[in-house]
Amino acid sequence: MDSLARVLLPYRDVIGNVAGILTIAQFLSGCFTCNKIRLKGSSEGFSALQFVFGCGLTILQLKYSQMLRSAPLIRTSSYALAICLAYSGCYLFYTPRGKRNDFWKLVMRTILLVGGALLYAGFENPALVKDRFGLLVTILTLSYIGLPLLKLGEVIKNKSSEGLPLPVIMASTGASVLWLLYGIILHNYFIIVQKVIALGLCAVQLSLFLIYPAPSKAAREHKKPKGE
């Protein structure tokens, strides 16, 4: 691994910047959900978890990036946070006033989680905080990457991967490969372990497209009732 790190070292900034672009592309996938909410005129039937939890996670990733003093990671986390805040605002805007309690409850739980983690980071022994905070960020990041797997039951039931966001999963796969290389360059085992597991999750999701391929547009049109 040390020899690989030495080979990759001259390309550290390039790898970090491209990985950042792919990560932002992954986060931009939320535009499709926001557009569906806009067209429907309501956020009912959509979950705010991806957006609100995304805000909390990117705040913690930004803090960890600052600990590592990594410019590519700091930029990526900053842009991702701005995107998630915009998504959350869109979700709230299209949520009926009488049904916003669940949204604010999720926001409060996220604030408590993030606030507790940041408070811990401020008081923990400087010699230990980087590793322990990195472990927390790793666990939360893997949970976020695995969110599409919540649709696994639906995919198996319908025997179709139509509901899975292929471009998002592809961007996540590419970003995970590059961040893995970046972690090797930094000799950061939390990033390495995080991205190895992330690649495993991505592989599971990609395999679903082979096992349960989505029907073609022609097949979907054929299934529609003749009156439509």
C-alpha positions in Angstrom: 0.0 0.0 0.0 2.9 2.4 0.7 4.3 1.8 -2.8 0.9 2.5 -4.3 0.7 5.7 -2.2 4.0 6.9 -3.5 3.0 6.3 -7.1 -0.3 8.2 -6.6 1.1 11.0 -4.6 1.9 13.3 -7.6 -1.8 13.0 -8.7 -3.3 13.6 -5.2 -4.9 16.9 -6.1 -6.3 15.6 -9.4 -7.8 12.5 -7.8 -9.3 14.6 -4.9 -10.8 17.1 -7.3 -12.3 14.5 -9.7 -13.7 12.6 -6.7 -15.2 15.8 -5.4 -16.9 16.4 -8.7 -18.4 12.9 -8.8 -19.5 13.3 -5.2 -21.3 16.6 -6.0 -22.9 14.8 -9.0 -24.2 12.2 -6.6 -25.7 14.8 -4.4 -27.2 16.7 -7.4 -29.4 13.6 -8.0 -31.8 15.1 -5.4 -32.8 17.6 -8.1 -34.9 14.8 -9.7 -36.8 14.2 -6.4 -37.3 18.0 -5.9 -38.7 18.3 -9.4 -41.1 15.5 -8.8 -42.2 17.3 -5.6 -42.6 20.5 -7.6 -44.7 18.9 -10.3 -46.9 17.2 -7.7 -47.2 20.5 -5.8 -46.7 18.7 -2.5 -44.0 16.7 -0.6 -46.5 14.1 0.6 -45.3 10.7 -0.3 -41.6 11.7 -0.2 -39.2 11.3 2.6 -37.2 14.3 4.0 -34.6 11.9 5.4 -32.2 12.1 2.4 -32.2 15.9 2.6 -32.1 16.6 6.3 -29.8 13.8 7.2 -27.6 14.8 4.3 -27.3 18.3 5.9 -26.2 16.8 9.2 -23.8 14.4 7.6 -22.1 17.0 5.4 -21.6 19.3 8.4 -19.8 16.4 10.2 -17.8 15.6 7.0 -16.8 19.3 6.8 -15.5 19.2 10.4 -13.6 16.0 9.7 -12.1 17.5 6.5 -10.9 20.4 8.5 -9.2 18.0 10.9 -7.4 16.4 8.0 -6.6 19.8 6.5 -7.7 18.5 3.1 -8.7 21.2 0.6 -10.6 18.8 -1.8 -12.5 17.3 1.1 -13.4 20.7 2.5 -14.6 22.0 -0.8 -16.7 18.9 -1.5 -18.3 19.0 1.9 -19.1 22.7 1.6 -20.8 22.3 -1.7 -22.7 19.2 -0.6 -23.9 21.1 2.5 -25.2 24.0 0.4 -27.0 21.5 -2.0 -28.6 19.6 0.9 -29.8 22.9 2.5 -31.4 23.9 -0.8 -33.1 20.5 -1.1 -34.4 20.8 2.5 -35.8 24.2 1.8 -37.6 23.0 -1.3 -39.1 20.1 0.6 -40.3 22.4 3.4 -41.8 24.8 0.9 -43.9 22.1 -0.7 -45.0 20.6 2.7 -48.5 21.7 3.8 -48.3 23.8 6.9 -50.4 21.4 8.9 -48.0 18.5 8.1 -44.6 20.0 8.9 -44.3 18.6 12.4 -42.5 15.4 11.1 -40.1 17.5 9.1 -39.2 19.7 12.2 -38.9 16.6 14.4 -36.4 15.1 11.9 -34.5 18.4 11.9 -34.3 18.5 15.7 -33.1 14.9 15.9 -30.4 15.8 13.3 -29.4 18.9 15.2 -29.0 16.9 18.4 -26.9 14.3 16.7 -24.7 16.8 14.9 -24.5 19.1 18.0 -23.5 16.2 20.2 -20.8 15.1 17.8 -19.3 18.5 17.4 -19.5 19.1 21.2 -17.6 15.8 21.7 -15.0 16.9 19.1 -14.4 20.1 21.0 -13.7 18.4 24.3 -12.1 15.1 23.4 -8.3 14.6 23.7 -6.7 16.0 20.5 -4.6 12.9 20.2 -7.8 10.7 20.0 -10.5 12.9 18.5 -9.4 12.5 14.8 -9.7 8.7 14.9 -12.9 8.5 16.9 -14.6 11.3 15.0 -13.5 9.7 11.8 -15.2 6.4 12.9 -18.4 8.2 13.6 -18.4 10.0 10.2 -17.6 6.6 8.6 -20.6 4.9 10.1 -23.0 7.8 9.2 -21.6 8.0 5.7 -22.1 4.3 5.0 -25.7 4.6 6.3 -26.3 7.5 3.9 -24.8 5.6 0.9 -27.0 2.6 1.8 -30.3 4.5 1.7 -31.2 3.3 -1.8 -31.2 -0.2 -0.4 -34.3 0.7 1.5 -36.0 0.0 -1.8 -34.6 -3.5 -2.0 -37.9 -5.1 -0.9 -39.8 -3.2 -3.6 -37.2 -4.1 -6.3 -37.4 -7.9 -5.4 -41.2 -7.8 -5.2 -41.6 -6.1 -8.6 -38.6 -7.9 -10.1 -37.5 -4.6 -11.6 -34.7 -2.1 -10.8 -36.7 0.7 -12.3 -37.0 2.6 -9.0 -33.3 2.6 -8.4 -31.3 5.7 -9.4 -28.6 4.3 -11.7 -26.8 7.6 -12.5 -26.5 8.2 -8.7 -25.2 4.8 -8.0 -22.7 5.0 -10.8 -21.5 8.4 -9.6 -21.2 7.0 -6.1 -19.2 4.1 -7.3 -16.7 6.3 -9.3 -16.4 8.7 -6.3 -15.8 5.8 -3.9 -13.0 4.4 -6.1 -11.2 7.8 -6.3 -11.7 8.6 -2.6 -10.3 5.1 -1.8 -7.2 6.1 -3.8 -7.1 9.5 -2.0 -7.3 7.7 1.4 -4.4 5.5 0.4 -2.4 8.6 -0.5 -3.2 10.1 2.9 -2.7 6.8 4.7 -6.1 7.4 6.3 -7.6 4.0 7.2 -11.0 5.5 8.0 -11.4 6.8 4.5 -10.0 3.5 3.1 -12.3 1.3 5.1 -15.3 3.6 4.5 -14.8 3.5 0.7 -14.1 -0.3 0.6 -17.5 -0.9 2.3 -19.1 1.8 0.2 -17.9 0.0 -3.0 -19.4 -3.2 -1.6 -22.8 -1.4 -1.1 -22.6 0.0 -4.6 -21.8 -3.4 -6.0 -24.9 -4.8 -4.4 -27.0 -2.0 -5.9 -25.5 -2.4 -9.3 -26.0 -6.1 -9.3 -29.7 -5.5 -8.9 -29.7 -3.9 -12.4 -28.4 -7.2 -13.8 -30.6 -9.5 -11.7 -33.8 -7.4 -12.1 -33.3 -5.2 -15.3 -35.8 -2.4 -15.7 -38.3 -2.8 -18.5 -37.6 -0.9 -21.7 -39.7 2.1 -22.7 -41.5 0.1 -25.3 -42.4 -2.6 -22.7 -43.7 0.0 -20.3 -45.9 1.5 -23.1 -47.2 -2.0 -24.0 -48.3 -2.6 -20.4 -50.3 0.6 -20.3 -54.1 0.2 -20.6 -55.3 1.1 -24.2 -57.3 4.0 -22.9 -54.3 5.9 -21.6 
